[in-house]
Amino acid sequence: MKSLNKDIIIAVDGYSSCGKSTFARAIAEELNYLYVDSGAMYRAVALYCLRNNIIINGTFELVRIIRALALIDIEFKFNEQSLKYETFLNNENVEEDIRSVEVSEVVSLISKIREVREKILILQRRLGERKGIVMDGRDIGTVVFPEAELKIFMTADVDIRAKRRYDELKEKGLEVSLSEIKKNIEERDHQDVNRKESPLAKADDAVELDNSNMTPAEQMVWFRMIMSRFHK
């Protein structure tokens, strides 16, 4: 895999709870590419707004958020100890902070704002200028990097996605309902597909990966087969 003649951009899109982040991270590790969690970028904006009292009790003034965007810079740097790329907000490592419940509760509000999406788009494209990047999200292959050399669209049966999410939360000691998780995933799917700004859609030239009955190892076997075209 390391014999590629050139670095490329790999876009990984798809439905929620399909394991996009895990898969994209594994690809990046295999190719020694930069991995970018697009969701982390929206979380970083949300964190900035919370810290600066721009969002209070779930409410905000749109004009204040728009003004704040000029003061926000987001990067991903490799941590030699964790061996992972971590999120930096204005040169501060905020990887743990952006995963807080407080941020999770408001990030959906942030991601719906057109000006925020435009700002994130600029940052995302800047990260991809040198290529050698794997980015996962909902609109990477259609909006962020329509010129990406490899676009992967992930999907899986909703019942399987719900069970995976259920098992993940149970392992963390959380009491959850499988039926409620499935309902939430179905609602998220509907919102992702029908939202006005950058809806979830499979790019015309994307290859589809239905990982309903695949292990992470089997997904990487599939990926290597797809990547073999770049050796020809």
Beta strands, then each sheet from edge to edge (+ up, - down):
strand 1: 9-14
strand 2: 34-37
strand 3: 55-56
strand 4: 59-60
strand 5: 74-79
strand 6: 84-89
strand 7: 92-93
strand 8: 133-137
strand 9: 150-155
strand 10: 207-210
sheet 1: 2+ 8+ 1+ 9+ 10+
sheet 2: 3+ 4-
sheet 3: 5+ 6- 7+
end
